[in-house]
Amino acid sequence: MNIAIVGLGLIGGSMAIDLKARGFASHIVGVDNSKLNSATALNIGLVDEICTLEEAMTKVELVIVAVPVSAAAKVVTQVLDLSNDNQVVIDTCSTKEKICLSLKNHQYRNRYVATHPMAGTEYSGPWAAKSGLYDSKVVVICDSEDSGPKAVDLVKKMYDTLCMRVVLMNSANHDVHTAYISHISHVCSFALALTVLDKEKDEKHIFDLASSGFDTTVRLAKSSVDMWLPIIEQNKDNILTVLDTYMEKLQAFRTSIQNGDSDTTRKLISEANTIRRVIK
């Protein structure tokens, strides 16, 4: 199969590596507005050629749109406008409701499958692409009833090649859940990084003492602003709801610590420990 990847960063580039290596794709066409990303992706072998979107649409059966959420709806619309009955289009965005709503009445909506592969790192760009990024992770397919059955089957086959477990969900519920298990993690990591950076101005040795636990907690603070600002803006209502609850929990810890209330602090930590049921 010939496929096109629009957006040659971590997500699209990592897909390119494994879809080619595992035999799903025989030829990969890259499309990217950045000349640097395009040249890098070609030079390191992520793609076989670089084309314009219009050129790519004459050569492929599957199009993977892996651009920031702020541009995704526009790009997917452009791709669908150029598509034919034998082509399938997917996106990989972390927010789904707005893009699904914007495309709901498109005449070729059945050719589009809304997906969110739940994988990534704090790094970006084609040089961050890596094999195995998606192995054993979950991919969410949203509003599948609006997609053609053959399109959904092809996309499931693609994600099976990437060793991902498929979950079906409506786009509104998806955005609520990702606010809780993904988006809040990034916001909190950004905030913690800012807190420590403020302290670091006065105490230069604080990073010398930082352990792997600190590194793990603030790792996400290195994530690209160009990727995460649009996500936060598009999912702000859900994120604000989660932040309100998170700040209530922080206040509960602050109050118990301030009052020397060891019993309450112990209870809060013990309740938090039950996350072990979900995360091993």
C-alpha positions as CSV (number, residue, x, y, z in Angstrom):
1,M,0.0,0.0,0.0
2,N,1.1,3.5,-0.7
3,I,0.5,6.0,2.1
4,A,1.0,9.7,2.7
5,I,1.9,11.2,6.0
6,V,1.0,14.9,6.4
7,G,3.1,16.2,9.2
8,L,6.5,14.7,9.6
9,G,7.0,14.9,13.3
10,L,7.3,12.4,16.2
11,I,3.8,10.9,15.6
12,G,3.8,10.7,11.8
13,G,7.5,9.8,11.6
14,S,7.2,7.0,14.1
15,M,4.2,5.6,12.2
16,A,6.3,5.7,9.0
17,I,9.1,3.7,10.5
18,D,7.0,0.8,11.7
19,L,4.4,0.7,8.9
20,K,7.2,0.3,6.4
21,A,9.3,-2.1,8.4
22,R,6.3,-4.3,9.2
23,G,5.1,-4.5,5.7
24,F,1.9,-2.5,5.8
25,A,3.3,0.2,3.5
26,S,5.4,-0.3,0.5
27,H,5.9,3.4,-0.3
28,I,5.5,6.4,1.9
29,V,5.0,10.0,0.6
30,G,5.8,12.8,3.0
31,V,4.0,16.2,3.1
32,D,5.1,19.0,5.4
33,N,5.1,22.8,5.3
34,S,8.5,22.9,6.9
35,K,11.4,22.5,4.5
36,L,13.7,21.4,7.4
37,N,11.3,18.7,8.5
38,S,10.8,17.5,4.9
39,A,14.5,17.4,4.2
40,T,15.3,15.6,7.5
41,A,12.5,13.0,7.0
42,L,13.8,12.2,3.5
43,N,17.5,12.1,4.5
44,I,16.9,9.8,7.5
45,G,14.6,7.5,5.5
46,L,11.3,8.1,7.2
47,V,9.7,8.7,3.8
48,D,10.5,7.7,0.2
49,E,9.7,11.0,-1.3
50,I,8.4,14.5,-0.5
51,C,5.4,15.9,-2.4
52,T,2.8,18.6,-2.2
53,L,-0.5,17.5,-0.9
54,E,-2.1,17.7,-4.3
55,E,0.7,15.5,-5.8
56,A,0.5,13.0,-2.9
57,M,-3.3,12.5,-3.3
58,T,-2.6,11.1,-6.8
59,K,-0.3,8.4,-5.5
60,V,-1.7,7.0,-2.3
61,E,-4.6,4.9,-0.8
62,L,-4.3,6.0,2.8
63,V,-3.5,9.5,4.2
64,I,-2.4,10.0,7.8
65,V,-2.8,13.6,9.0
66,A,-0.4,14.1,11.9
67,V,-0.4,17.9,12.3
68,P,-1.2,20.1,15.4
69,V,-4.9,20.2,16.4
70,S,-5.1,23.9,15.4
71,A,-4.5,22.9,11.8
72,A,-6.0,19.4,11.7
73,A,-9.6,20.3,10.7
74,K,-8.5,22.5,7.8
75,V,-5.9,19.9,6.6
76,V,-8.3,17.0,6.8
77,T,-10.9,19.0,4.9
78,Q,-8.4,19.7,2.1
79,V,-7.5,16.1,1.9
80,L,-11.1,14.9,1.8
81,D,-11.8,17.5,-0.9
82,L,-9.0,15.9,-3.0
83,S,-9.9,12.3,-2.2
84,N,-11.6,9.6,-4.2
85,D,-13.7,6.6,-3.2
86,N,-10.6,4.4,-2.9
87,Q,-8.8,6.6,-0.4
88,V,-9.1,6.6,3.4
89,V,-8.1,9.6,5.6
90,I,-7.2,9.6,9.3
91,D,-6.0,12.1,11.8
92,T,-4.0,11.5,15.0
93,C,-5.1,14.5,17.2
94,S,-5.4,14.5,21.0
95,T,-8.7,16.3,20.9
96,K,-11.5,14.9,18.8
97,E,-14.9,16.6,19.4
98,K,-14.3,19.8,17.4
99,I,-12.7,18.2,14.4
100,C,-15.5,15.6,14.2
101,L,-18.1,18.3,14.5
102,S,-16.5,20.4,11.8
103,L,-16.4,17.4,9.4
104,K,-19.7,15.8,10.2
105,N,-21.5,17.2,7.2
106,H,-18.6,16.8,4.7
107,Q,-19.8,15.0,1.6
108,Y,-16.9,12.5,2.0
109,R,-17.1,12.1,5.7
110,N,-17.4,8.3,5.3
111,R,-13.8,8.3,4.0
112,Y,-12.5,9.8,7.2
113,V,-11.7,7.9,10.5
114,A,-11.0,10.0,13.6
115,T,-8.3,8.4,15.6
116,H,-6.1,9.2,18.6
117,P,-3.1,6.9,19.2
118,M,-2.3,7.3,22.9
119,A,1.4,7.4,22.7
120,G,4.2,10.0,22.4
121,T,7.2,11.5,24.1
122,E,8.2,15.0,25.2
123,Y,10.3,15.4,22.0
124,S,9.1,16.6,18.6
125,G,10.2,16.7,15.0
126,P,11.2,14.0,12.6
127,W,14.5,13.4,14.4
128,A,12.4,12.3,17.5
129,A,10.6,9.5,15.5
130,K,11.3,6.0,16.9
131,S,10.4,2.4,16.2
132,G,8.1,0.8,18.7
133,L,6.5,4.0,20.0
134,Y,3.0,2.6,19.6
135,D,3.6,-1.0,20.7
136,S,1.1,-2.2,23.4
137,K,-0.5,1.2,23.6
138,V,-4.2,2.1,23.1
139,V,-5.7,3.9,20.0
140,V,-9.1,5.5,20.2
141,I,-11.3,5.5,17.2
142,C,-14.1,8.2,17.6
143,D,-17.5,8.4,16.1
144,S,-16.9,5.3,14.0
145,E,-20.5,5.1,12.9
146,D,-19.9,8.2,10.7
147,S,-17.1,6.4,8.9
148,G,-17.5,3.8,6.2
149,P,-17.0,0.2,7.4
150,K,-14.3,-0.5,4.9
151,A,-12.4,2.6,6.0
152,V,-12.7,1.6,9.7
153,D,-11.5,-2.0,8.9
154,L,-8.4,-0.7,7.0
155,V,-7.5,1.7,9.9
156,K,-7.9,-1.1,12.4
157,K,-5.6,-3.2,10.3
158,M,-3.1,-0.4,10.3
159,Y,-3.1,0.0,14.0
160,D,-2.9,-3.7,14.5
161,T,0.3,-3.5,12.5
162,L,1.5,-1.0,15.0
163,C,0.6,-3.4,17.8
164,M,-2.1,-1.1,19.3
165,R,-5.3,-2.0,21.1
166,V,-8.4,-0.3,19.5
167,V,-11.0,1.3,21.7
168,L,-14.2,2.8,20.2
169,M,-15.6,5.9,21.8
170,N,-17.6,9.0,20.9
171,S,-15.6,12.1,20.5
172,A,-17.1,14.1,23.4
173,N,-16.4,11.3,25.9
174,H,-12.9,11.0,24.4
175,D,-12.1,14.6,25.2
176,V,-13.4,14.3,28.8
177,H,-11.2,11.2,29.4
178,T,-8.1,12.7,27.8
179,A,-8.4,15.8,29.9
180,Y,-8.2,13.6,33.0
181,I,-5.4,11.2,32.0
182,S,-3.3,13.2,29.5
183,H,-4.0,16.9,29.3
184,I,-4.0,17.5,33.1
185,S,-0.6,15.7,33.4
186,H,1.0,18.2,31.0
187,V,-0.5,21.3,32.6
188,C,0.6,20.1,36.0
189,S,4.1,19.3,34.7
190,F,4.3,22.8,33.2
191,A,3.3,24.3,36.5
192,L,5.7,22.2,38.5
193,A,8.6,23.1,36.2
194,L,7.8,26.8,36.6
195,T,7.7,26.4,40.4
196,V,11.1,24.8,40.5
197,L,12.6,27.2,38.0
198,D,11.5,30.1,40.2
199,K,13.2,28.5,43.2
200,E,16.3,27.6,41.1
201,K,17.0,31.3,40.6
202,D,18.0,31.5,44.2
203,E,19.3,28.0,44.9
204,K,21.5,26.8,42.0
205,H,22.1,23.4,43.5
206,I,18.5,22.3,43.4
207,F,18.9,20.5,40.0
208,D,22.1,18.8,41.3
209,L,19.9,17.1,43.9
210,A,17.0,16.2,41.6
211,S,16.4,12.5,41.4
212,S,14.8,10.3,38.8
213,G,11.4,10.9,40.5
214,F,11.7,14.6,39.7
215,D,12.8,13.9,36.1
216,T,9.8,11.6,35.6
217,T,7.4,14.2,37.1
218,V,8.5,17.2,35.0
219,R,9.5,15.3,31.8
220,L,6.3,16.4,30.1
221,A,7.2,20.1,30.7
222,K,9.6,19.7,27.8
223,S,6.7,19.1,25.4
224,S,6.3,21.4,22.4
225,V,4.3,24.6,23.0
226,D,3.2,24.5,19.4
227,M,1.5,21.2,20.0
228,W,0.1,21.7,23.5
229,L,-1.3,25.3,23.4
230,P,-3.9,24.3,20.7
231,I,-4.8,21.2,22.7
232,I,-5.4,23.2,25.8
233,E,-7.4,25.8,23.9
234,Q,-9.6,23.2,22.2
235,N,-10.3,21.2,25.3
236,K,-10.3,24.0,27.8
237,D,-13.7,23.3,29.4
238,N,-12.8,19.8,30.3
239,I,-9.3,20.8,31.4
240,L,-10.8,23.5,33.7
241,T,-13.1,21.0,35.3
242,V,-10.2,18.7,36.0
243,L,-8.0,21.5,37.3
244,D,-10.7,22.6,39.8
245,T,-10.8,19.1,41.2
246,Y,-7.0,18.8,41.2
247,M,-6.7,22.1,43.1
248,E,-9.2,20.9,45.7
249,K,-7.0,17.8,46.3
250,L,-3.9,20.0,46.5
251,Q,-5.7,22.2,49.0
252,A,-6.6,19.2,51.1
253,F,-3.0,18.2,51.2
254,R,-1.9,21.7,52.1
255,T,-4.4,22.0,54.9
256,S,-3.5,18.6,56.5
257,I,0.2,19.3,56.2
258,Q,-0.2,22.9,57.6
259,N,-2.2,21.6,60.6
260,G,0.2,18.7,61.3
261,D,-2.8,16.4,60.7
262,S,-0.9,13.1,60.0
263,D,-4.1,11.0,60.0
264,T,-5.6,13.0,57.1
265,T,-2.4,13.1,55.2
266,R,-2.0,9.4,55.6
267,K,-5.6,8.9,54.5
268,L,-5.1,11.0,51.3
269,I,-1.9,9.1,50.4
270,S,-3.6,5.8,51.0
271,E,-6.5,6.8,48.8
272,A,-4.1,7.9,46.1
273,N,-2.4,4.5,46.4
274,T,-5.5,2.8,45.0
275,I,-4.4,4.0,41.6
276,R,-2.3,0.7,41.6
277,R,-5.5,-1.0,40.5
278,V,-5.3,0.8,37.2
279,I,-1.6,1.5,36.8
280,K,0.8,-1.4,37.6
